[in-house]
Amino acid sequence: MKINKKSAMVIIKAVTGRIPEREELVKMLKDKFKAQSKSLTALTASQILEVTARKLISLKYVSLKSGISSGDIRNTDVTVHKEIHM
């Protein structure tokens, strides 16, 4: 599933309770998800949001209701399994 910026923000906010800054997301990707910093430096803030949201979904931090498209994700479509405190 392709995640757009708006959907990524909904997913990240559901897990963290807020929308973190780009630097906070990069730190989280490096620390929690072992992403390489050289692969993150060239990404824009929108791309970092999308990568983070995809990681949260793939590592089962959240699940999404079936049958929704990436542009239609709302808070009610996201089920949080693990929270991340920032």
C-alpha positions in Angstrom: 0.0 0.0 0.0 1.3 3.4 -0.9 1.1 5.8 2.1 0.6 9.5 1.4 1.7 12.3 3.7 -1.7 12.9 5.3 -2.2 9.1 6.0 1.4 8.9 7.4 0.7 11.7 9.8 -2.5 10.0 11.1 -0.6 6.8 11.7 2.4 8.4 13.4 0.2 10.6 15.6 -1.8 7.5 16.7 1.4 5.8 17.8 3.3 8.7 19.3 0.5 11.0 20.4 1.8 13.9 18.3 3.6 14.7 15.0 7.3 14.7 15.7 9.8 16.9 13.9 11.9 15.5 11.1 15.0 15.1 13.3 13.0 13.2 15.9 11.6 10.8 13.3 15.2 10.2 11.9 16.4 9.5 15.4 13.5 7.1 16.0 14.2 5.3 12.7 17.9 4.9 13.6 17.4 3.9 17.2 14.2 1.8 17.2 14.2 0.4 13.6 18.0 0.3 12.9 17.8 2.3 9.7 21.1 3.5 8.3 21.6 7.3 8.6 23.1 7.5 5.1 19.9 6.2 3.6 17.8 8.8 5.5 19.8 12.0 4.9 18.7 12.6 1.4 15.0 12.1 2.2 12.5 15.0 2.5 10.3 15.4 5.6 7.4 13.9 3.7 9.4 10.9 2.7 10.6 10.4 6.3 6.9 10.5 7.4 6.0 7.8 4.8 9.0 5.6 5.7 8.1 5.8 9.4 4.5 5.0 8.8 5.4 2.0 6.6 7.8 0.8 9.4 5.1 1.1 12.0 2.7 -0.9 9.9 5.2 -3.6 8.9 6.5 -4.1 12.5 2.9 -4.4 13.9 2.9 -1.1 15.9 -0.4 -0.4 14.2 -2.9 -2.2 12.0 -5.3 -0.7 9.5 -8.9 -1.7 8.8 -9.1 -3.8 5.7 -10.6 -2.3 2.5 -9.4 1.3 2.9 -7.2 3.2 0.4 -4.1 5.1 1.5 -5.8 8.5 0.9 -8.8 7.7 3.2 -7.1 6.8 6.4 -8.7 8.3 9.5 -8.0 7.9 13.2 -10.9 5.4 13.4 -9.2 3.2 10.8 -6.0 2.8 12.9 -5.6 0.3 15.7 -2.6 0.9 17.9 -0.9 -2.2 19.3 2.3 -0.6 20.7 2.8 3.1 21.6 6.1 5.0 21.3 6.7 7.7 23.9 8.8 10.6 22.6 
